[in-house]
Amino acid sequence: MFAKLQIPDLHLLEVRTLSPDLYSQSHFHSCILNYYLHDADLTGLTHLDLFCAKITDAGTTYLRSLTQLVCLNLSNSRVTISGLQHLKPLKKLKSLILEATKVTANDIKRLLVSDLPYLVNVRPE
């Protein structure tokens, strides 16, 4: 569909919907998100903001290759604790924002203890 985008020096990427209804009405946003997370070379990315991007557990599999990530915002997404398992390889990840997700306070505690002990900031706490 598209040629592979080569931007390894990109450090910050925000992928947001203009309206929560846009995602449910159109396949377009899903295709763009898949392109950026799967097909583009984003190896230098340190900050990824997916607020309202409606990423799912399946979509988090694409995040595990972004090993330079320091900050990740998954607020208002469809991510659960199952999807967060894909973040284990992200050893540099220090901040994870999970507001308005299906991740519970107990999930976050377990995540900090066993899966992502190097996180410094997790919201909500």
Phi and psi in radians as a Rosetta constraint file:
Dihedral C 1 N 2 CA 2 C 2 CIRCULARHARMONIC -2.037 0.35
Dihedral N 2 CA 2 C 2 N 3 CIRCULARHARMONIC 2.712 0.35
Dihedral C 2 N 3 CA 3 C 3 CIRCULARHARMONIC -1.262 0.35
Dihedral N 3 CA 3 C 3 N 4 CIRCULARHARMONIC 2.664 0.35
Dihedral C 3 N 4 CA 4 C 4 CIRCULARHARMONIC -1.135 0.35
Dihedral N 4 CA 4 C 4 N 5 CIRCULARHARMONIC 2.182 0.35
Dihedral C 4 N 5 CA 5 C 5 CIRCULARHARMONIC -1.390 0.35
Dihedral N 5 CA 5 C 5 N 6 CIRCULARHARMONIC 2.143 0.35
Dihedral C 5 N 6 CA 6 C 6 CIRCULARHARMONIC -1.849 0.35
Dihedral N 6 CA 6 C 6 N 7 CIRCULARHARMONIC 1.697 0.35
Dihedral C 6 N 7 CA 7 C 7 CIRCULARHARMONIC -2.417 0.35
Dihedral N 7 CA 7 C 7 N 8 CIRCULARHARMONIC 1.079 0.35
Dihedral C 7 N 8 CA 8 C 8 CIRCULARHARMONIC -1.166 0.35
Dihedral N 8 CA 8 C 8 N 9 CIRCULARHARMONIC -0.254 0.35
Dihedral C 8 N 9 CA 9 C 9 CIRCULARHARMONIC -1.598 0.35
Dihedral N 9 CA 9 C 9 N 10 CIRCULARHARMONIC 0.016 0.35
Dihedral C 9 N 10 CA 10 C 10 CIRCULARHARMONIC -1.233 0.35
Dihedral N 10 CA 10 C 10 N 11 CIRCULARHARMONIC 2.267 0.35
Dihedral C 10 N 11 CA 11 C 11 CIRCULARHARMONIC -1.933 0.35
Dihedral N 11 CA 11 C 11 N 12 CIRCULARHARMONIC -0.422 0.35
Dihedral C 11 N 12 CA 12 C 12 CIRCULARHARMONIC -2.299 0.35
Dihedral N 12 CA 12 C 12 N 13 CIRCULARHARMONIC 2.270 0.35
Dihedral C 12 N 13 CA 13 C 13 CIRCULARHARMONIC -2.402 0.35
Dihedral N 13 CA 13 C 13 N 14 CIRCULARHARMONIC 2.209 0.35
Dihedral C 13 N 14 CA 14 C 14 CIRCULARHARMONIC -1.960 0.35
Dihedral N 14 CA 14 C 14 N 15 CIRCULARHARMONIC 2.193 0.35
Dihedral C 14 N 15 CA 15 C 15 CIRCULARHARMONIC -2.143 0.35
Dihedral N 15 CA 15 C 15 N 16 CIRCULARHARMONIC 1.898 0.35
Dihedral C 15 N 16 CA 16 C 16 CIRCULARHARMONIC -2.338 0.35
Dihedral N 16 CA 16 C 16 N 17 CIRCULARHARMONIC 2.650 0.35
Dihedral C 16 N 17 CA 17 C 17 CIRCULARHARMONIC -1.510 0.35
Dihedral N 17 CA 17 C 17 N 18 CIRCULARHARMONIC 2.638 0.35
Dihedral C 17 N 18 CA 18 C 18 CIRCULARHARMONIC -1.313 0.35
Dihedral N 18 CA 18 C 18 N 19 CIRCULARHARMONIC -0.508 0.35
Dihedral C 18 N 19 CA 19 C 19 CIRCULARHARMONIC -2.602 0.35
Dihedral N 19 CA 19 C 19 N 20 CIRCULARHARMONIC 2.449 0.35
Dihedral C 19 N 20 CA 20 C 20 CIRCULARHARMONIC -0.994 0.35
Dihedral N 20 CA 20 C 20 N 21 CIRCULARHARMONIC -0.472 0.35
Dihedral C 20 N 21 CA 21 C 21 CIRCULARHARMONIC -1.295 0.35
Dihedral N 21 CA 21 C 21 N 22 CIRCULARHARMONIC -0.398 0.35
Dihedral C 21 N 22 CA 22 C 22 CIRCULARHARMONIC -1.033 0.35
Dihedral N 22 CA 22 C 22 N 23 CIRCULARHARMONIC -0.732 0.35
Dihedral C 22 N 23 CA 23 C 23 CIRCULARHARMONIC -1.109 0.35
Dihedral N 23 CA 23 C 23 N 24 CIRCULARHARMONIC -0.786 0.35
Dihedral C 23 N 24 CA 24 C 24 CIRCULARHARMONIC -1.267 0.35
Dihedral N 24 CA 24 C 24 N 25 CIRCULARHARMONIC -0.398 0.35
Dihedral C 24 N 25 CA 25 C 25 CIRCULARHARMONIC -1.605 0.35
Dihedral N 25 CA 25 C 25 N 26 CIRCULARHARMONIC -0.283 0.35
Dihedral C 25 N 26 CA 26 C 26 CIRCULARHARMONIC -2.463 0.35
Dihedral N 26 CA 26 C 26 N 27 CIRCULARHARMONIC 2.479 0.35
Dihedral C 26 N 27 CA 27 C 27 CIRCULARHARMONIC -1.445 0.35
Dihedral N 27 CA 27 C 27 N 28 CIRCULARHARMONIC -0.206 0.35
Dihedral C 27 N 28 CA 28 C 28 CIRCULARHARMONIC -0.993 0.35
Dihedral N 28 CA 28 C 28 N 29 CIRCULARHARMONIC -0.872 0.35
Dihedral C 28 N 29 CA 29 C 29 CIRCULARHARMONIC -1.051 0.35
Dihedral N 29 CA 29 C 29 N 30 CIRCULARHARMONIC -0.718 0.35
Dihedral C 29 N 30 CA 30 C 30 CIRCULARHARMONIC -1.071 0.35
Dihedral N 30 CA 30 C 30 N 31 CIRCULARHARMONIC -0.714 0.35
Dihedral C 30 N 31 CA 31 C 31 CIRCULARHARMONIC -1.142 0.35
Dihedral N 31 CA 31 C 31 N 32 CIRCULARHARMONIC -0.738 0.35
Dihedral C 31 N 32 CA 32 C 32 CIRCULARHARMONIC -1.129 0.35
Dihedral N 32 CA 32 C 32 N 33 CIRCULARHARMONIC -0.794 0.35
Dihedral C 32 N 33 CA 33 C 33 CIRCULARHARMONIC -1.063 0.35
Dihedral N 33 CA 33 C 33 N 34 CIRCULARHARMONIC -0.788 0.35
Dihedral C 33 N 34 CA 34 C 34 CIRCULARHARMONIC -1.049 0.35
Dihedral N 34 CA 34 C 34 N 35 CIRCULARHARMONIC -0.712 0.35
Dihedral C 34 N 35 CA 35 C 35 CIRCULARHARMONIC -1.060 0.35
Dihedral N 35 CA 35 C 35 N 36 CIRCULARHARMONIC -0.877 0.35
Dihedral C 35 N 36 CA 36 C 36 CIRCULARHARMONIC -1.135 0.35
Dihedral N 36 CA 36 C 36 N 37 CIRCULARHARMONIC -0.714 0.35
Dihedral C 36 N 37 CA 37 C 37 CIRCULARHARMONIC -1.459 0.35
Dihedral N 37 CA 37 C 37 N 38 CIRCULARHARMONIC -0.436 0.35
Dihedral C 37 N 38 CA 38 C 38 CIRCULARHARMONIC -1.891 0.35
Dihedral N 38 CA 38 C 38 N 39 CIRCULARHARMONIC -0.780 0.35
Dihedral C 38 N 39 CA 39 C 39 CIRCULARHARMONIC -1.694 0.35
Dihedral N 39 CA 39 C 39 N 40 CIRCULARHARMONIC -0.317 0.35
Dihedral C 39 N 40 CA 40 C 40 CIRCULARHARMONIC -1.608 0.35
Dihedral N 40 CA 40 C 40 N 41 CIRCULARHARMONIC 2.627 0.35
Dihedral C 40 N 41 CA 41 C 41 CIRCULARHARMONIC -1.526 0.35
Dihedral N 41 CA 41 C 41 N 42 CIRCULARHARMONIC 1.747 0.35
Dihedral C 41 N 42 CA 42 C 42 CIRCULARHARMONIC -2.030 0.35
Dihedral N 42 CA 42 C 42 N 43 CIRCULARHARMONIC 0.644 0.35
Dihedral C 42 N 43 CA 43 C 43 CIRCULARHARMONIC -1.102 0.35
Dihedral N 43 CA 43 C 43 N 44 CIRCULARHARMONIC -0.402 0.35
Dihedral C 43 N 44 CA 44 C 44 CIRCULARHARMONIC -1.617 0.35
Dihedral N 44 CA 44 C 44 N 45 CIRCULARHARMONIC 0.035 0.35
Dihedral C 44 N 45 CA 45 C 45 CIRCULARHARMONIC -1.112 0.35
Dihedral N 45 CA 45 C 45 N 46 CIRCULARHARMONIC 2.226 0.35
Dihedral C 45 N 46 CA 46 C 46 CIRCULARHARMONIC -1.933 0.35
Dihedral N 46 CA 46 C 46 N 47 CIRCULARHARMONIC -0.446 0.35
Dihedral C 46 N 47 CA 47 C 47 CIRCULARHARMONIC -2.276 0.35
Dihedral N 47 CA 47 C 47 N 48 CIRCULARHARMONIC 2.165 0.35
Dihedral C 47 N 48 CA 48 C 48 CIRCULARHARMONIC -2.254 0.35
Dihedral N 48 CA 48 C 48 N 49 CIRCULARHARMONIC 2.087 0.35
Dihedral C 48 N 49 CA 49 C 49 CIRCULARHARMONIC -1.929 0.35
Dihedral N 49 CA 49 C 49 N 50 CIRCULARHARMONIC 1.884 0.35
Dihedral C 49 N 50 CA 50 C 50 CIRCULARHARMONIC -1.959 0.35
Dihedral N 50 CA 50 C 50 N 51 CIRCULARHARMONIC 0.537 0.35
Dihedral C 50 N 51 CA 51 C 51 CIRCULARHARMONIC -0.970 0.35
Dihedral N 51 CA 51 C 51 N 52 CIRCULARHARMONIC 2.192 0.35
Dihedral C 51 N 52 CA 52 C 52 CIRCULARHARMONIC 1.081 0.35
Dihedral N 52 CA 52 C 52 N 53 CIRCULARHARMONIC 0.310 0.35
Dihedral C 52 N 53 CA 53 C 53 CIRCULARHARMONIC -1.431 0.35
Dihedral N 53 CA 53 C 53 N 54 CIRCULARHARMONIC -0.113 0.35
Dihedral C 53 N 54 CA 54 C 54 CIRCULARHARMONIC 1.043 0.35
Dihedral N 54 CA 54 C 54 N 55 CIRCULARHARMONIC 0.581 0.35
Dihedral C 54 N 55 CA 55 C 55 CIRCULARHARMONIC -1.164 0.35
Dihedral N 55 CA 55 C 55 N 56 CIRCULARHARMONIC 2.536 0.35
Dihedral C 55 N 56 CA 56 C 56 CIRCULARHARMONIC -1.912 0.35
Dihedral N 56 CA 56 C 56 N 57 CIRCULARHARMONIC 3.110 0.35
Dihedral C 56 N 57 CA 57 C 57 CIRCULARHARMONIC -1.003 0.35
Dihedral N 57 CA 57 C 57 N 58 CIRCULARHARMONIC -0.701 0.35
Dihedral C 57 N 58 CA 58 C 58 CIRCULARHARMONIC -1.089 0.35
Dihedral N 58 CA 58 C 58 N 59 CIRCULARHARMONIC -0.632 0.35
Dihedral C 58 N 59 CA 59 C 59 CIRCULARHARMONIC -1.196 0.35
Dihedral N 59 CA 59 C 59 N 60 CIRCULARHARMONIC -0.453 0.35
Dihedral C 59 N 60 CA 60 C 60 CIRCULARHARMONIC -1.220 0.35
Dihedral N 60 CA 60 C 60 N 61 CIRCULARHARMONIC -0.275 0.35
Dihedral C 60 N 61 CA 61 C 61 CIRCULARHARMONIC -1.075 0.35
Dihedral N 61 CA 61 C 61 N 62 CIRCULARHARMONIC -0.525 0.35
Dihedral C 61 N 62 CA 62 C 62 CIRCULARHARMONIC -1.270 0.35
Dihedral N 62 CA 62 C 62 N 63 CIRCULARHARMONIC -0.311 0.35
Dihedral C 62 N 63 CA 63 C 63 CIRCULARHARMONIC -1.364 0.35
Dihedral N 63 CA 63 C 63 N 64 CIRCULARHARMONIC -0.419 0.35
Dihedral C 63 N 64 CA 64 C 64 CIRCULARHARMONIC -1.108 0.35
Dihedral N 64 CA 64 C 64 N 65 CIRCULARHARMONIC -0.342 0.35
Dihedral C 64 N 65 CA 65 C 65 CIRCULARHARMONIC -1.485 0.35
Dihedral N 65 CA 65 C 65 N 66 CIRCULARHARMONIC -0.121 0.35
Dihedral C 65 N 66 CA 66 C 66 CIRCULARHARMONIC -1.559 0.35
Dihedral N 66 CA 66 C 66 N 67 CIRCULARHARMONIC 1.135 0.35
Dihedral C 66 N 67 CA 67 C 67 CIRCULARHARMONIC -1.236 0.35
Dihedral N 67 CA 67 C 67 N 68 CIRCULARHARMONIC -0.144 0.35
Dihedral C 67 N 68 CA 68 C 68 CIRCULARHARMONIC -1.622 0.35
Dihedral N 68 CA 68 C 68 N 69 CIRCULARHARMONIC -0.022 0.35
Dihedral C 68 N 69 CA 69 C 69 CIRCULARHARMONIC -1.042 0.35
Dihedral N 69 CA 69 C 69 N 70 CIRCULARHARMONIC 2.319 0.35
Dihedral C 69 N 70 CA 70 C 70 CIRCULARHARMONIC -1.923 0.35
Dihedral N 70 CA 70 C 70 N 71 CIRCULARHARMONIC -0.617 0.35
Dihedral C 70 N 71 CA 71 C 71 CIRCULARHARMONIC -2.325 0.35
Dihedral N 71 CA 71 C 71 N 72 CIRCULARHARMONIC 2.295 0.35
Dihedral C 71 N 72 CA 72 C 72 CIRCULARHARMONIC -2.367 0.35
Dihedral N 72 CA 72 C 72 N 73 CIRCULARHARMONIC 2.196 0.35
Dihedral C 72 N 73 CA 73 C 73 CIRCULARHARMONIC -1.933 0.35
Dihedral N 73 CA 73 C 73 N 74 CIRCULARHARMONIC 1.998 0.35
Dihedral C 73 N 74 CA 74 C 74 CIRCULARHARMONIC -2.002 0.35
Dihedral N 74 CA 74 C 74 N 75 CIRCULARHARMONIC 0.380 0.35
Dihedral C 74 N 75 CA 75 C 75 CIRCULARHARMONIC -1.050 0.35
Dihedral N 75 CA 75 C 75 N 76 CIRCULARHARMONIC 2.564 0.35
Dihedral C 75 N 76 CA 76 C 76 CIRCULARHARMONIC 0.981 0.35
Dihedral N 76 CA 76 C 76 N 77 CIRCULARHARMONIC 0.674 0.35
Dihedral C 76 N 77 CA 77 C 77 CIRCULARHARMONIC -1.954 0.35
Dihedral N 77 CA 77 C 77 N 78 CIRCULARHARMONIC -3.135 0.35
Dihedral C 77 N 78 CA 78 C 78 CIRCULARHARMONIC -1.773 0.35
Dihedral N 78 CA 78 C 78 N 79 CIRCULARHARMONIC 0.333 0.35
Dihedral C 78 N 79 CA 79 C 79 CIRCULARHARMONIC -1.298 0.35
Dihedral N 79 CA 79 C 79 N 80 CIRCULARHARMONIC 2.447 0.35
Dihedral C 79 N 80 CA 80 C 80 CIRCULARHARMONIC -2.077 0.35
Dihedral N 80 CA 80 C 80 N 81 CIRCULARHARMONIC -3.121 0.35
Dihedral C 80 N 81 CA 81 C 81 CIRCULARHARMONIC -1.032 0.35
Dihedral N 81 CA 81 C 81 N 82 CIRCULARHARMONIC -0.553 0.35
Dihedral C 81 N 82 CA 82 C 82 CIRCULARHARMONIC -1.060 0.35
Dihedral N 82 CA 82 C 82 N 83 CIRCULARHARMONIC -0.740 0.35
Dihedral C 82 N 83 CA 83 C 83 CIRCULARHARMONIC -1.198 0.35
Dihedral N 83 CA 83 C 83 N 84 CIRCULARHARMONIC -0.512 0.35
Dihedral C 83 N 84 CA 84 C 84 CIRCULARHARMONIC -1.226 0.35
Dihedral N 84 CA 84 C 84 N 85 CIRCULARHARMONIC -0.286 0.35
Dihedral C 84 N 85 CA 85 C 85 CIRCULARHARMONIC -1.055 0.35
Dihedral N 85 CA 85 C 85 N 86 CIRCULARHARMONIC -0.478 0.35
Dihedral C 85 N 86 CA 86 C 86 CIRCULARHARMONIC -1.258 0.35
Dihedral N 86 CA 86 C 86 N 87 CIRCULARHARMONIC -0.173 0.35
Dihedral C 86 N 87 CA 87 C 87 CIRCULARHARMONIC -1.525 0.35
Dihedral N 87 CA 87 C 87 N 88 CIRCULARHARMONIC -0.093 0.35
Dihedral C 87 N 88 CA 88 C 88 CIRCULARHARMONIC -0.908 0.35
Dihedral N 88 CA 88 C 88 N 89 CIRCULARHARMONIC -0.681 0.35
Dihedral C 88 N 89 CA 89 C 89 CIRCULARHARMONIC -1.228 0.35
Dihedral N 89 CA 89 C 89 N 90 CIRCULARHARMONIC -0.142 0.35
Dihedral C 89 N 90 CA 90 C 90 CIRCULARHARMONIC -1.487 0.35
Dihedral N 90 CA 90 C 90 N 91 CIRCULARHARMONIC 1.271 0.35
Dihedral C 90 N 91 CA 91 C 91 CIRCULARHARMONIC -1.171 0.35
Dihedral N 91 CA 91 C 91 N 92 CIRCULARHARMONIC -0.331 0.35
Dihedral C 91 N 92 CA 92 C 92 CIRCULARHARMONIC -1.611 0.35
Dihedral N 92 CA 92 C 92 N 93 CIRCULARHARMONIC -0.105 0.35
Dihedral C 92 N 93 CA 93 C 93 CIRCULARHARMONIC -1.142 0.35
Dihedral N 93 CA 93 C 93 N 94 CIRCULARHARMONIC 2.105 0.35
Dihedral C 93 N 94 CA 94 C 94 CIRCULARHARMONIC -1.963 0.35
Dihedral N 94 CA 94 C 94 N 95 CIRCULARHARMONIC -0.479 0.35
Dihedral C 94 N 95 CA 95 C 95 CIRCULARHARMONIC -2.262 0.35
Dihedral N 95 CA 95 C 95 N 96 CIRCULARHARMONIC 2.232 0.35
Dihedral C 95 N 96 CA 96 C 96 CIRCULARHARMONIC -2.304 0.35
Dihedral N 96 CA 96 C 96 N 97 CIRCULARHARMONIC 2.079 0.35
Dihedral C 96 N 97 CA 97 C 97 CIRCULARHARMONIC -1.879 0.35
Dihedral N 97 CA 97 C 97 N 98 CIRCULARHARMONIC 2.096 0.35
Dihedral C 97 N 98 CA 98 C 98 CIRCULARHARMONIC -2.210 0.35
Dihedral N 98 CA 98 C 98 N 99 CIRCULARHARMONIC 0.521 0.35
Dihedral C 98 N 99 CA 99 C 99 CIRCULARHARMONIC -1.149 0.35
Dihedral N 99 CA 99 C 99 N 100 CIRCULARHARMONIC 2.448 0.35
Dihedral C 99 N 100 CA 100 C 100 CIRCULARHARMONIC 1.033 0.35
Dihedral N 100 CA 100 C 100 N 101 CIRCULARHARMONIC 0.784 0.35
Dihedral C 100 N 101 CA 101 C 101 CIRCULARHARMONIC -2.088 0.35
Dihedral N 101 CA 101 C 101 N 102 CIRCULARHARMONIC -3.122 0.35
Dihedral C 101 N 102 CA 102 C 102 CIRCULARHARMONIC -1.594 0.35
Dihedral N 102 CA 102 C 102 N 103 CIRCULARHARMONIC 0.208 0.35
Dihedral C 102 N 103 CA 103 C 103 CIRCULARHARMONIC -1.471 0.35
Dihedral N 103 CA 103 C 103 N 104 CIRCULARHARMONIC 2.196 0.35
Dihedral C 103 N 104 CA 104 C 104 CIRCULARHARMONIC -1.580 0.35
Dihedral N 104 CA 104 C 104 N 105 CIRCULARHARMONIC 2.954 0.35
Dihedral C 104 N 105 CA 105 C 105 CIRCULARHARMONIC -1.065 0.35
Dihedral N 105 CA 105 C 105 N 106 CIRCULARHARMONIC -0.700 0.35
Dihedral C 105 N 106 CA 106 C 106 CIRCULARHARMONIC -1.138 0.35
Dihedral N 106 CA 106 C 106 N 107 CIRCULARHARMONIC -0.647 0.35
Dihedral C 106 N 107 CA 107 C 107 CIRCULARHARMONIC -1.061 0.35
Dihedral N 107 CA 107 C 107 N 108 CIRCULARHARMONIC -0.758 0.35
Dihedral C 107 N 108 CA 108 C 108 CIRCULARHARMONIC -1.114 0.35
Dihedral N 108 CA 108 C 108 N 109 CIRCULARHARMONIC -0.749 0.35
Dihedral C 108 N 109 CA 109 C 109 CIRCULARHARMONIC -1.037 0.35
Dihedral N 109 CA 109 C 109 N 110 CIRCULARHARMONIC -0.793 0.35
Dihedral C 109 N 110 CA 110 C 110 CIRCULARHARMONIC -1.122 0.35
Dihedral N 110 CA 110 C 110 N 111 CIRCULARHARMONIC -0.697 0.35
Dihedral C 110 N 111 CA 111 C 111 CIRCULARHARMONIC -1.046 0.35
Dihedral N 111 CA 111 C 111 N 112 CIRCULARHARMONIC -0.791 0.35
Dihedral C 111 N 112 CA 112 C 112 CIRCULARHARMONIC -1.168 0.35
Dihedral N 112 CA 112 C 112 N 113 CIRCULARHARMONIC -0.626 0.35
Dihedral C 112 N 113 CA 113 C 113 CIRCULARHARMONIC -1.336 0.35
Dihedral N 113 CA 113 C 113 N 114 CIRCULARHARMONIC -0.807 0.35
Dihedral C 113 N 114 CA 114 C 114 CIRCULARHARMONIC -1.877 0.35
Dihedral N 114 CA 114 C 114 N 115 CIRCULARHARMONIC -0.672 0.35
Dihedral C 114 N 115 CA 115 C 115 CIRCULARHARMONIC -1.746 0.35
Dihedral N 115 CA 115 C 115 N 116 CIRCULARHARMONIC -0.694 0.35
Dihedral C 115 N 116 CA 116 C 116 CIRCULARHARMONIC -2.316 0.35
Dihedral N 116 CA 116 C 116 N 117 CIRCULARHARMONIC 1.096 0.35
Dihedral C 116 N 117 CA 117 C 117 CIRCULARHARMONIC -1.190 0.35
Dihedral N 117 CA 117 C 117 N 118 CIRCULARHARMONIC -0.245 0.35
Dihedral C 117 N 118 CA 118 C 118 CIRCULARHARMONIC -1.507 0.35
Dihedral N 118 CA 118 C 118 N 119 CIRCULARHARMONIC -0.047 0.35
Dihedral C 118 N 119 CA 119 C 119 CIRCULARHARMONIC -1.200 0.35
Dihedral N 119 CA 119 C 119 N 120 CIRCULARHARMONIC 2.388 0.35
Dihedral C 119 N 120 CA 120 C 120 CIRCULARHARMONIC -1.779 0.35
Dihedral N 120 CA 120 C 120 N 121 CIRCULARHARMONIC -0.635 0.35
Dihedral C 120 N 121 CA 121 C 121 CIRCULARHARMONIC -2.274 0.35
Dihedral N 121 CA 121 C 121 N 122 CIRCULARHARMONIC 2.106 0.35
Dihedral C 121 N 122 CA 122 C 122 CIRCULARHARMONIC -2.252 0.35
Dihedral N 122 CA 122 C 122 N 123 CIRCULARHARMONIC 2.209 0.35
Dihedral C 122 N 123 CA 123 C 123 CIRCULARHARMONIC -2.125 0.35
Dihedral N 123 CA 123 C 123 N 124 CIRCULARHARMONIC 2.450 0.35
Dihedral C 123 N 124 CA 124 C 124 CIRCULARHARMONIC -1.256 0.35
Dihedral N 124 CA 124 C 124 N 125 CIRCULARHARMONIC 2.732 0.35
